[in-house]
Amino acid sequence: MTNAQDQANRRLGMKLLGVTVLMFGFGYALIPLYDVFCDITGLNGKTGRVSAEAANESTIDESRLITVEFITSTGGALPWDFRAKVARVEVHPGAVTEVMFEAVNHAQFPVVGHAVPSLAPGSAARYFNKTECFCFTEQVLAPGETKDMPVRFIVDPKIPKHVHVVTLAYTFFEAAETAAVNAAAPAPRS
């Protein structure tokens, strides 16, 4: 009976080892899978990025108008006001469009922020391409500074016909680099 039990224990051990290896493999593959998922659905602001030259060569579909709405917010304790200078624009697919956003730092020290974009509906994400965006890099605002930041984009003329409104949302968060920027700043004179 001990021989049969030893074989059963070995089989169970091998099965558990196999499950462990599969779980590790799945965990390892999760980040690339998530990136693919975000690219497809537009989750986490995963939109296309094209060069300005490629965008300018696009054919404009003047028979359609797409409304692009802008939503802004700040996360955590970020001491900024952040807003789009316009709430919405109507664009012809294929036309390069620029919209300005404004951020104001109300802190008494420099603050580094990074913007996290999001796009809805997700089905439009692969047709929404940015050529320039403040979300590509972190933004540093000095105490009391107001900064205008452009977003230049193009809606691909191949966007599905049922999509009439696209919502582009940005949330600014304070970056961990704020402490480093403030540490490197010269001390105020008295």
LINJOUR-V342303 format. One record per helix or strand of 3 or more residues. SS is the DSSP state (H for helix, E for strand). FROM is the first residue (numbers start at 1). TO is the last residue. If there is no record, write none. Layout:
# LINJOUR-V342303
ss from to
SS FROM TO
SS FROM TO
This chain:
# LINJOUR-V342303
ss from to
H 2 41
H 43 45
H 52 56
E 66 74
E 80 84
E 88 91
E 96 105
E 111 120
H 122 127
E 128 133
H 134 136
E 139 141
E 146 155
E 165 174
H 177 184
